[in-house]
Amino acid sequence: MSFLRLFFTLFLSVLCLSGIYLTEALAGSGFSFELIHRDSPKSPFYNLKETPFERLRNATRRSFKHANRFDRKSLSNLNAAGDQADIISDGGEYLMNISIGTPPFPILAIADTGSDLIWTQCKPCIFCYMQQAPLFDPQNSYTYKDVSCYSGQCASLESSVCLAWFGHDSCLYSVSYGDGSFSNGKLGTDTITVSSTNGSAVPLPNIVFGCGHNDLGTFDAKATGIVGLGGGDNSLISQMGDSIDGKFSYCLVPIVSSKINFGSNAVVSGSGVVSTPLVAKDPETYYLLTLKAISVGNKTFGTTEGNIVIDSGTTLALMPQEFNSRLVLEVSKSIDAAPVQDPEGTFDLCYIADSNFEPPVITVHFSGADVKLSSLNTFVPVSEKVVCFTFKGVEGSAIYGNLVQANFLIGYDTQKQIVSFKPTDCANE
């Protein structure tokens, strides 16, 4: 055996042992890293010339596109066998800095709780969208391996093809999006490294991801892939599995970078915590909760829609049209002021923001958990003088977006199948 081959054999053995120790360490201590809001100064999408109001308007427009990822049926039917969902290619609100391979190759990817597969564009890229950053070359990574088409990882994909020749085989993946975009390529495994908020690098060995060689559509040149944080087998959350005890949490600040926590760092406990069960569903990607009712002040009215997706990539709280009309009517009755029209026609209820404006207390009643929202969750400024209601009626799925999640520490426990909410000043977390 040559010295070079011996070196790499020992090197890979050390990495494998490191992976075992890492799994134990993560489960014991946990870690956190940054979620970069796409409109924050840390993001390549940041536009210095935009006002905060314009950024909110743009996020709202993306919100409606992002909602197309979910089937245009009521969510009470989403967990029925055979239901599928459309997703769009670039609707995420948060980005993650990760590295793939050994040595680590930096990737800026969209963090997406509404999809599973992790993928990035790779060399050789035959038909690819224009990307500003260099492409990942799997041949330059000592730890990269093709995934066998006879493996469980390949079988778990909704769309895969086996490519076998002369004793070698590869799993080819295909992901298509509701706007016509797509990514096709090889499924592989490699070490993904994330930078913890305490400054240390956290390597995650043997993570399955897609190496895209044919990717076209509306993907933005400033981003270099997607990190799926959904509930399916191939998501980053599921692949970390026991190493994080199935736990992750985040605490969102509107239009500002936030943190996402894993393992013991993700435990949500203490005064004020309420928890609700996750609803079993097919596909497993989406995190579904049971919405029982909403209260406006002392007036409570229920919904027959049942399931609602909790999604950090959607900005507004999207409700079925009829239910939202009742909600808007009740909110308007509780405000001693005359509504004004949203000049762009996006929001269902708006008011002049002055010292006399006082919105009612709104409580969202999930199964087993009452989440009391603040005025910062329910009304947002869309101009210097106008504030608008963050709940919006749509002809489609119910989605609990990121504005109503802001200033709550929200924890997901995929082993216990619960989601927990704790009122928190997220800017100081």
Secondary structure as UniProt FT lines:
FT   HELIX           3..29
FT   STRAND          31..37
FT   TURN            38..39
FT   TURN            41..42
FT   TURN            44..45
FT   TURN            48..49
FT   HELIX           52..67
FT   TURN            68..69
FT   HELIX           75..77
FT   TURN            78..79
FT   TURN            81..82
FT   STRAND          94..100
FT   TURN            101..104
FT   STRAND          105..112
FT   TURN            113..114
FT   STRAND          119..122
FT   STRAND          127..128
FT   HELIX           138..140
FT   TURN            142..143
FT   STRAND          145..146
FT   TURN            149..150
FT   HELIX           152..155
FT   STRAND          160..165
FT   TURN            166..167
FT   STRAND          168..176
FT   TURN            178..179
FT   STRAND          182..195
FT   TURN            197..198
FT   STRAND          201..216
FT   TURN            221..222
FT   STRAND          225..228
FT   TURN            233..234
FT   HELIX           236..240
FT   HELIX           241..244
FT   TURN            245..246
FT   STRAND          247..251
FT   TURN            254..255
FT   STRAND          258..262
FT   HELIX           263..266
FT   TURN            271..272
FT   STRAND          274..277
FT   STRAND          288..296
FT   TURN            297..298
FT   STRAND          299..302
FT   STRAND          307..310
FT   TURN            312..313
FT   STRAND          317..320
FT   HELIX           321..333
FT   TURN            343..344
FT   STRAND          350..352
FT   TURN            355..356
FT   STRAND          362..366
FT   TURN            367..368
FT   STRAND          369..373
FT   HELIX           375..378
FT   STRAND          379..381
FT   STRAND          386..389
FT   STRAND          391..394
FT   STRAND          399..400
FT   HELIX           402..405
FT   TURN            406..407
FT   STRAND          408..413
FT   TURN            414..417
FT   STRAND          418..423
FT   HELIX           426..428
//
